[in-house]
């Protein structure tokens, strides 16, 4: 359904108000309260905030049927140096048909479109649809892919999922997974004027990094591409300045993984990669593990995640994929189904772990995500609304 003038203004306003409420991971309370209040004011049947602080709105239709979940994250990354921005990143200023601000593309535009689509579906198609629509805004997606979604799926298990993300109004049907691997060398600290009395953890790490560089060759799988490996962090401890042979050195790698990879297989792979360095590791203890992080949500709940996100792909012959594609093509969108995997999403849980049919769809493009002067085109915001509404109508008919 094409939005009338008032509803267009409503959608723009909701998107702006989301952007104007800073919500880095763990500090989503203000934006969560706004979302819950908005859902209640525009007629959601049920609105709740769960243990982690996810906001969940439900709409029930005339007869029983399937449950469709529309989900986008509420959190965003830090805007960085504010003076680098042309516009205040939480101002939601409009210029040349675009709304500027941190999170505009990732993913507050998606979330605004989903929220209003849920209301319009109930207002205009209650008697024509079956089942239930759930719209969720989730916490901590930037830090823990898939973790916060566990409470959403536990309370309201979906039959189908649409995740918001910047896909240029194309449907993404999968993603590479991601593993964060920690390699830690532990030697013996001593004064740097007498290095022979200790064991240098940094020297050992240099040998390990050289071994990995020589041994690792990315493999390729159709659709998923290459399982690239990137060194992201390298530090020594204790960090007490000069004059010390370091006792510990830690390297962290980001590895893109395929559906058949597991945490155990990734650790085994890395043990094999450092085999060349074994002769230079005498007196050194080496640990290899998948990193874990624990934090607290804005509700005070402890949230803990292992940094391993499973890869997933919805088969091209999936009936759900065909119906979703048909819905957006009927609306005149020519994006189609992307032939490449998308960003990391909570699909690593819904599709990767639970096996629930999942797609990713949203306005804007990858180049704007996490960027300075992030923005969303207002016309794309309207089209995203139509896309979410159209997919829901098709799935819940």
Beta strands, then each sheet from edge to edge (+ up, - down):
strand 1: 46-49
strand 2: 55-60
strand 3: 63-73
strand 4: 94-95
strand 5: 98-100
strand 6: 130-138
strand 7: 160-163
strand 8: 171-172
strand 9: 174-175
strand 10: 177-186
strand 11: 190-191
strand 12: 220-221
strand 13: 225-226
strand 14: 229-237
strand 15: 244-245
strand 16: 248-257
strand 17: 285-290
strand 18: 292-296
strand 19: 302-306
strand 20: 308-309
strand 21: 312-313
strand 22: 357-361
strand 23: 375-377
sheet 1: 1+ 2- 6+ 3+ 7+ 22+ 8-
sheet 2: 4+ 5- 23+
sheet 3: 9+ 21-
sheet 4: 14+ 16- 10+ 17-
sheet 5: 14+ 16- 10+ 20-
sheet 6: 11+ 15-
sheet 7: 12+ 13-
sheet 8: 18+ 19-
end
